[in-house]
Each structure stands twice: as C-alpha cells, then as structure tokens.
C-alpha cells in the first residue's frame, strides 16, 4: 500500500519536510518513489510548495495520505474534505490491574 507522508530533513531545531510517496512499510528516510514538494514550518508565513497535479495523480492511483498530510492538502485546497484529528504522542496504556 502506498502512502503520502512527510520526511524530515534539515538541521537540529530547524525542521524542513519533503512530501514523498513511499510504500507504507518502508522507512521514510530511505528510498521513495517520488518527491511531491516541500514544507517549511519555521518561516512566517509557512512555506508549502506541493506539486498539485502529481499529488492528485497519486491519490487517484490509491496512495493514502497520512492525517497530517491530509490536513495540509485540505488547507491548500488541493483536495476537498474536512480536516481529520491528528493523534499526538503515544496512546495511553491502562496501568490498573484487572481482578
């Protein structure tokens, strides 16, 4: 299954991201199928430079964007829909014992 996700580049405390198409099971820092653009959240205003036609192509082929990428695509009006809730951090584990 193909996934459209962000891959972090840049120095420490200066994140810069690539929007890439990669197999969901592969490492996001390894080889990828295509670079679809860049995202720089550190400058004001945030720089979002995506290849719109290629993003629509890969979604049409069946690639699934991650929730964060989906929200960026909706904000840029590349796809239509509503934003999704992005889980932050690890899920909570119930530490109470069942008796």
C-alpha positions as a Markdown table, in Angstrom:
| # | Residue | x | y | z |
|---|---|---|---|---|
| 1 | Unk | 0.0 | 0.0 | 0.0 |
| 2 | Unk | 1.3 | 3.4 | -1.0 |
| 3 | Unk | 1.4 | 6.3 | 1.5 |
| 4 | Unk | 1.9 | 10.0 | 1.1 |
| 5 | Unk | 3.9 | 11.2 | 4.1 |
| 6 | Unk | 6.3 | 13.8 | 5.3 |
| 7 | Unk | 10.0 | 13.1 | 5.6 |
| 8 | Unk | 12.0 | 15.3 | 7.9 |
| 9 | Unk | 15.2 | 17.0 | 6.6 |
| 10 | Unk | 17.2 | 19.9 | 7.9 |
| 11 | Unk | 19.3 | 20.6 | 10.9 |
| 12 | Unk | 18.6 | 20.2 | 14.6 |
| 13 | Unk | 15.8 | 22.7 | 15.7 |
| 14 | Unk | 15.3 | 23.7 | 12.0 |
| 15 | Unk | 12.9 | 21.2 | 10.5 |
| 16 | Unk | 12.2 | 21.1 | 6.8 |
| 17 | Unk | 10.0 | 18.4 | 5.3 |
| 18 | Unk | 9.7 | 16.7 | 2.0 |
| 19 | Unk | 6.3 | 15.3 | 0.8 |
| 20 | Unk | 7.1 | 11.9 | -0.6 |
| 21 | Unk | 5.3 | 8.8 | -1.9 |
| 22 | Unk | 6.6 | 5.6 | -0.3 |
| 23 | Unk | 5.4 | 2.1 | 0.5 |
| 24 | Unk | 3.7 | 2.3 | 3.9 |
| 25 | Unk | 6.1 | -0.4 | 5.3 |
| 26 | Unk | 9.3 | 1.3 | 4.3 |
| 27 | Unk | 11.5 | 3.7 | 6.2 |
| 28 | Unk | 10.5 | 7.4 | 5.5 |
| 29 | Unk | 14.2 | 8.3 | 5.4 |
| 30 | Unk | 15.1 | 5.7 | 2.8 |
| 31 | Unk | 14.3 | 5.4 | -0.9 |
| 32 | Unk | 11.0 | 6.8 | -2.0 |
| 33 | Unk | 9.0 | 6.7 | -5.3 |
| 34 | Unk | 8.6 | 10.4 | -5.9 |
| 35 | Unk | 9.2 | 13.8 | -4.2 |
| 36 | Unk | 5.9 | 15.8 | -4.3 |
| 37 | Unk | 7.1 | 19.0 | -2.8 |
| 38 | Unk | 8.4 | 20.7 | 0.4 |
| 39 | Unk | 7.0 | 22.1 | 3.6 |
| 40 | Unk | 8.9 | 24.6 | 5.8 |
| 41 | Unk | 7.0 | 25.4 | 9.0 |
| 42 | Unk | 9.8 | 27.6 | 10.5 |
| 43 | Unk | 9.3 | 30.7 | 8.4 |
| 44 | Unk | 6.4 | 33.2 | 8.7 |
| 45 | Unk | 4.2 | 32.5 | 6.7 |
| 46 | Unk | 4.8 | 28.8 | 6.4 |
| 47 | Unk | 6.1 | 27.8 | 3.0 |
| 48 | Unk | 4.1 | 25.0 | 1.4 |
| 49 | Unk | 5.1 | 24.1 | -2.2 |
| 50 | Unk | 3.4 | 20.9 | -3.4 |
| 51 | Unk | 3.1 | 19.7 | -7.0 |
| 52 | Unk | -0.7 | 19.7 | -7.2 |
| 53 | Unk | -1.1 | 17.6 | -10.3 |
| 54 | Unk | 1.2 | 14.9 | -9.0 |
| 55 | Unk | -0.5 | 14.8 | -5.6 |
| 56 | Unk | -3.9 | 14.3 | -7.3 |
| 57 | Unk | -2.4 | 11.6 | -9.6 |
| 58 | Unk | -1.0 | 9.6 | -6.6 |
| 59 | Unk | -4.3 | 9.9 | -4.7 |
| 60 | Unk | -6.1 | 8.7 | -7.8 |
| 61 | Unk | -3.9 | 5.7 | -8.1 |
| 62 | Unk | -4.7 | 4.8 | -4.5 |
| 63 | Unk | -2.0 | 6.3 | -2.3 |
| 64 | Unk | -3.3 | 7.2 | 1.2 |
| 65 | Unk | -2.1 | 10.5 | 2.8 |
| 66 | Unk | -1.3 | 10.5 | 6.5 |
| 67 | Unk | -3.6 | 12.6 | 8.7 |
| 68 | Unk | -1.1 | 15.5 | 8.9 |
| 69 | Unk | -0.6 | 15.5 | 5.1 |
| 70 | Unk | -4.3 | 15.3 | 4.6 |
| 71 | Unk | -4.8 | 18.4 | 6.7 |
| 72 | Unk | -2.1 | 20.2 | 4.8 |
| 73 | Unk | -3.7 | 19.3 | 1.5 |
| 74 | Unk | -7.2 | 20.4 | 2.7 |
| 75 | Unk | -5.7 | 23.7 | 3.9 |
| 76 | Unk | -4.0 | 24.3 | 0.5 |
| 77 | Unk | -7.3 | 23.4 | -1.3 |
| 78 | Unk | -5.7 | 20.6 | -3.2 |
| 79 | Unk | -8.3 | 18.1 | -2.1 |
| 80 | Unk | -11.8 | 18.8 | -0.8 |
| 81 | Unk | -13.0 | 17.4 | 2.5 |
| 82 | Unk | -12.7 | 18.1 | 6.2 |
| 83 | Unk | -9.6 | 18.0 | 8.4 |
| 84 | Unk | -9.0 | 15.0 | 10.5 |
| 85 | Unk | -7.9 | 14.8 | 14.1 |
| 86 | Unk | -4.2 | 14.0 | 14.3 |
| 87 | Unk | -3.2 | 11.8 | 17.2 |
| 88 | Unk | -0.3 | 13.4 | 19.2 |
| 89 | Unk | 2.0 | 11.3 | 21.3 |
| 90 | Unk | 1.7 | 7.7 | 22.3 |
| 91 | Unk | -1.6 | 6.1 | 23.2 |
| 92 | Unk | -2.4 | 5.9 | 26.9 |
| 93 | Unk | -1.9 | 2.5 | 28.5 |
| 94 | Unk | -4.2 | 1.4 | 31.3 |
| 95 | Unk | -2.0 | 0.7 | 34.2 |
| 96 | Unk | -4.7 | -0.5 | 36.6 |
| 97 | Unk | -4.8 | -4.2 | 37.3 |
| 98 | Unk | -7.9 | -6.2 | 36.4 |
| 99 | Unk | -9.1 | -8.5 | 39.2 |
